[in-house]
């Protein structure tokens, strides 16, 4: 099956939103999605989610002869597998452009920045060295794959332990974990990839882009930065930049993000070590959230009905940043939401008969509170939101009401300037 | 559905954990944890089918099993063919002619009984995707230990043989059997009886998941 084609209206909508300093998922331009890091029962197994992008990493090792050019160095091999689970257009077992690109980026980030102490992986010079293999299985693809993969690879490398070896001149003894404690890999520094999507000649810089933003962006800038605020790799693709300021601006931001991510990795590692000592340790099974049936798919939906300029005037917008929900709508002379219905035209404030409720990803409910108002078929939403009618006695506890004012009696068309996560 | 007390001899209901709708792109997805083994399954379908794979009277069903490290080996291919044949009987494929249904299973954590866990997670993903099915299916693995005829689901050192049964929920028939090692007829019958009892635990679990999920919808 082929990948979904990017439609022109989707593209224009996103660009328009970017021009109004908004993102479709309601994030600020510099805001990254939440990351979670979970470790499995095996050493070097790690599941990382960045927003809805999910990557499973597993590090394994075996003994191999070293390269003739570097007889004292261990080997490091990175393999990114784009599983059809992530998106159906990735074929299993076949390399695609994106998997080759991410593979190369990770090699740049991990191998060429020399973050792994490869000399410590040597067993017998020129004969036997440890070969460390990192397998990355992409389980869900929602943009910023390189960043998610680099966090997963780094966390798995830091978590991994290879068996201890003693060399008795002629023989090599590999000790099982019961005899001698396995040895962790020595990491000199912790580099992670941070990516940016650039729009309008670099005037709008968006960090941690989603799959859609990556497709629409003029150019993409990927920086691999370590926790010592050093840049260890850079990749730029797309339209050329008019000035180098953008790169400097991005790298300033990237060091902060990288420090945050590395801190999260280290915290997850120490948490895991603590959990391992407990008898009930279940590895990845502990990461399952039983009470939250919709799992990681985020249910947030933020709608900002105000014009961009109007919320600049007021420094405290009604948007609550952490919860998805309903935002007070202000309708001045420029109505962003006009509803084709006679009934609600003059409802001011509390008596509004419609409220918008977030349901889950890509879905919005427009709830009519009065039973007499079910004729909202003509409601046209400019994104892929859905309009659902809900019985009037719905639980509207978390709903704020929409203020509607102005003379929308004359209005015909509804335009919902919505940003949907 | 009533579950007998002895049904939990092999499989404890508390050892089952599941999440549905874990992936945003797939039509149906689940992560199932059975004891400490964790498997993820995703279902795409019915979707467009490649021309040379198209069947005019039913859906083309493909199963892909992904190990967590390395490329898939011959054992993984065997898993694919077992799960594929189970799904072909379970899915009402004649409802979806000229389409394809893809099932992708990803190993997340292996602590024994991986086949049973992947079959069960596949069933949950199919339920979540809303694919029409003849019946639901559940797999139970039991091990026979060398010292005595003791059965369990955990991977243990002194096991003599291992057997996996797959049951359907309408008339309790066996859909598939996969075994490893030496098993006598008496042992086989004993295992069958105990596994059949334990499959009720899983069907009950499916029911709980659906009712939990359906109220959310």
Interface residues (C-beta under 8 A of the other chain):
Chain A: X1 X40 X41 X42 X45 X47 X52 X54 X56 X58 X59 X60 X81 X83 X84 X85 X86 X87 X88 X92 X93 X133 X135 X137 X139 X140 X141 X142 X282 X283 X284 X285 X288 X289 X290 X292 X293 X294 X295 X296 X297 X361
Chain B: X17 X18 X19 X20 X21 X22 X23 X24 X25 X26 X31 X33 X36 X38 X40 X42 X44 X47 X48 X64 X66 X68 X69 X70 X71 X72 X102 X104 X106 X108 X109 X110 X111 X212 X213 X216
